[in-house]
Amino acid sequence: MKIEQLSVDALIPYALNSRTHDDAQVAQIAASIREFGFTNPVLIDKDGGIIAGHGRVMAARKLALTKVPCIRLVHLTDTQRRAYIIVDNKLALNASWDQLLLEGELQGLHAAEFDMGLLGFEPVELQAATRAAERGAERALACLGLENGHAAADIRDLRGLIDAWREARRTAWQTTVKVLTTGVLAALLVGIAIKLRLMGGPQ
C-alpha cells in the first residue's frame, strides 16, 4: 500500500463516527506524536474521507502539522468502510495486558527516567503498577530467603563468594598449568640427559 503525505485540511472526518476523543486524549496523542513521530498513517477512502485516525488528525491540528501520512483503502465497499471504522476501534479495546510483563516494562522505563506520562496511563494506574512490581520483587527476594531487610548485604556477600570462587578457580588453573609445564620440561631434560649418555658411551 502506498503512503501519501496529504494536507490535513484535505481530510474529511466521518460525520457518523461513534468513537469520541476528548481534549485530554487528543493532548495525549499529540504528545505521543511529538515524542515518537507520526508512526501510524491515517486510513482514508478514495475521496479523502477518514476511516481510521480521527484522533491522530485532531492531534495533528493541535500540533499545527500541515501534512500527515495517509493510506487509501480503495478496495473497501461503502458497507465495509462503515464497518471498519467501528472494527478498527473495537478490536484494539478487546486486547488485554500481561500484568507481570507490563509491570516489569513500566518499572524499567521508570528506572530509565522515561516520561511515564507519554504512555497513556493515568497516574493512579502507574502507581498501582509500580507497587505491584515492588511487591513482585519482594516476593522473589523472599523465595531466596532475603526478605528480612538484609537483602542488599546478603547479595554483596554472595557476590563476594562468587568472586572468591572465580579467583580460586583461576589460581588453580594457573597452578595446574605451571605443574604441567614443569613436568614437561623435566621430562625433556631427562630425555636429553639419556640421549647424551647414550651418545657418549662405548661405541
C-alpha positions, 0 to 999 in steps of 0.5 A, spaced: 500 500 500 502 506 498 503 512 503 501 519 501 503 525 505 496 529 504 494 536 507 490 535 513 485 540 511 484 535 505 481 530 510 474 529 511 472 526 518 466 521 518 460 525 520 457 518 523 463 516 527 461 513 534 468 513 537 469 520 541 476 523 543 476 528 548 481 534 549 485 530 554 486 524 549 487 528 543 493 532 548 495 525 549 496 523 542 499 529 540 504 528 545 505 521 543 506 524 536 511 529 538 515 524 542 515 518 537 513 521 530 507 520 526 508 512 526 501 510 524 498 513 517 491 515 517 486 510 513 482 514 508 477 512 502 478 514 495 475 521 496 479 523 502 474 521 507 477 518 514 476 511 516 481 510 521 485 516 525 480 521 527 484 522 533 491 522 530 488 528 525 485 532 531 492 531 534 495 533 528 491 540 528 493 541 535 500 540 533 499 545 527 502 539 522 500 541 515 501 534 512 500 527 515 501 520 512 495 517 509 493 510 506 487 509 501 483 503 502 480 503 495 478 496 495 473 497 501 465 497 499 461 503 502 458 497 507 465 495 509 468 502 510 462 503 515 464 497 518 471 498 519 471 504 522 467 501 528 472 494 527 478 498 527 476 501 534 473 495 537 478 490 536 484 494 539 479 495 546 478 487 546 486 486 547 488 485 554 495 486 558 500 481 561 500 484 568 507 481 570 510 483 563 507 490 563 509 491 570 516 489 569 516 494 562 513 500 566 518 499 572 524 499 567 522 505 563 521 508 570 528 506 572 530 509 565 527 516 567 522 515 561 516 520 561 511 515 564 506 520 562 507 519 554 504 512 555 497 513 556 496 511 563 493 515 568 497 516 574 493 512 579 494 506 574 502 507 574 502 507 581 498 501 582 503 498 577 509 500 580 507 497 587 505 491 584 512 490 581 515 492 588 511 487 591 513 482 585 520 483 587 519 482 594 516 476 593 522 473 589 527 476 594 523 472 599 523 465 595 531 466 596 530 467 603 532 475 603 526 478 605 528 480 612 531 487 610 538 484 609 537 483 602 542 488 599 548 485 604 546 478 603 547 479 595 554 483 596 556 477 600 554 472 595 557 476 590 563 476 594 563 468 594 562 468 587 568 472 586 572 468 591 570 462 587 572 465 580 579 467 583 580 460 586 578 457 580 583 461 576 589 460 581 588 453 580 588 453 573 594 457 573 597 452 578 595 446 574 598 449 568 605 451 571 605 443 574 604 441 567 609 445 564 614 443 569 613 436 568 614 437 561 620 440 561 623 435 566 621 430 562 625 433 556 631 434 560 631 427 562 630 425 555 636 429 553 640 427 559 639 419 556 640 421 549 647 424 551 649 418 555 647 414 550 651 418 545 657 418 549 658 411 551 662 405 548 661 405 541 
